[in-house]
């Protein structure tokens, strides 16, 4: 019998990770371990959030593609 259920666990340390692996192996449940993705640089994220807030507060400027091209001339 096969199910479409997926469990995602977030072990806090290697002890928990090893315990989960042992349980899954004992129950003959297929599993895979993936490394957590590294988050964006927090300074970069803060800049993006600030710029969006500034734009929504009317501190931004919209330019056309022609205006941008004129800067290179």
C-alpha positions, 0 to 999 in steps of 0.5 A: 500500500502506498500513500501520498503523505509527506512528513517534514521534520525539523530536528534541532540537533544531530541527536534528533536527526540520528533518532529519526533516521533510526526509526525510519530505517527500523520501519523500512520507510524510505526517506531522504535527508536534505540540507536546509537552504541558506537564507538570503543575507539579512542585510540584503533582505532589509534593504529590499524591504526598506526600498519597497516601503519607500516606494509604497510611501511615494518616495520612488520614481517610475521611468520608462525604458526610453528614459533609461536608454537616453541615459546611455546616450 
